Amino acid sequence: MTRHAPQEQRQAEILRAARKVLVEKGYRDARMEDVAKAAGLSKGAVYFYFDSKRDLFNALVEQEHRRAAAILDEVVQHVESSPAELLVEMLESILGHLMHMRSPRFFLIMAELSARDPELGATWKQVHESLLDRIEKIVAHGVESGVLRPVNPRVVATVLKACSDGLACERAMGADPEGDPDDWDDAA
């Protein structure tokens, strides 16, 4: 029997269950019935909140984007900090996020589907560009202040994003960087 809960709570439960099912089964083999079972709900209850598996997946992609954007937005808000501190804070924040991702394999699922499906690929590109814009702003601040030598901030942002994406893939495949993430402060 479906228990009553506030809409936001119910959607969060469904999204947690969907992430788990997608990571375990992959997008193609995951079914809405599996999500419902994992959430302890009826299939109808899941369809009440999400029209399709695609809508559910898109909601998860948006959730990931909001998390990553919030991390970078938090750093951007500290513009009064020295540019060097801002860059270090950005790198530490990104590394901290990557090291504590709840389900890093979901990153690979998003990337794979985006490469195969033009509609998802367009959404992924928007998310990617949005995150690049935030990183570019931090790098540009470093260049403008003279902390960084004159470089193209977009190129540097792209390289930093590619490195973080690579680390996310490493985590998704089960590799953990050597050492304690707290020791990475020295590397940043």
ZIWORA-V438907 format. One record per pair of residues at least 4 apart in sequence whose ideal C-beta (glycine too) atoms are under 6 Angstrom apart, sorted by the first residue. I is the first residue (numbers start at 0). GAP is how many residues later the second one is. If there is no record, write none. Layout:
# ZIWORA-V438907
i=I gap=GAP
i=I gap=GAP
This chain:
# ZIWORA-V438907
i=1 gap=39
i=1 gap=40
i=1 gap=43
i=4 gap=4
i=4 gap=5
i=10 gap=38
i=12 gap=26
i=13 gap=25
i=13 gap=32
i=13 gap=35
i=16 gap=18
i=16 gap=21
i=16 gap=22
i=17 gap=4
i=17 gap=17
i=17 gap=38
i=18 gap=41
i=18 gap=84
i=18 gap=87
i=19 gap=18
i=20 gap=4
i=20 gap=9
i=20 gap=13
i=20 gap=14
i=20 gap=17
i=21 gap=8
i=21 gap=87
i=22 gap=80
i=22 gap=82
i=22 gap=83
i=24 gap=4
i=24 gap=5
i=26 gap=82
i=26 gap=86
i=29 gap=4
i=31 gap=11
i=31 gap=14
i=31 gap=21
i=32 gap=10
i=34 gap=11
i=35 gap=5
i=35 gap=6
i=35 gap=7
i=35 gap=10
i=40 gap=4
i=40 gap=5
i=49 gap=5
i=49 gap=6
i=50 gap=4
i=60 gap=49
i=64 gap=4
i=64 gap=62
i=67 gap=63
i=68 gap=4
i=70 gap=22
i=70 gap=26
i=71 gap=62
i=74 gap=14
i=74 gap=15
i=74 gap=18
i=75 gap=61
i=80 gap=4
i=80 gap=5
i=82 gap=58
i=82 gap=59
i=82 gap=62
i=82 gap=64
i=83 gap=63
i=84 gap=4
i=85 gap=52
i=86 gap=55
i=87 gap=100
i=89 gap=48
i=90 gap=97
i=91 gap=4
i=91 gap=96
i=93 gap=70
i=94 gap=89
i=97 gap=69
i=97 gap=70
i=98 gap=82
i=103 gap=64
i=103 gap=67
i=103 gap=68
i=104 gap=67
i=106 gap=61
i=106 gap=65
i=107 gap=64
i=112 gap=4
i=112 gap=7
i=113 gap=6
i=113 gap=7
i=113 gap=10
i=131 gap=4
i=131 gap=25
i=131 gap=29
i=134 gap=22
i=134 gap=25
i=134 gap=26
i=135 gap=4
i=135 gap=17
i=135 gap=18
i=135 gap=21
i=138 gap=14
i=138 gap=17
i=138 gap=18
i=139 gap=13
i=141 gap=5
i=141 gap=6
i=142 gap=5
i=142 gap=10
i=150 gap=5
i=152 gap=4
i=169 gap=5
i=178 gap=4
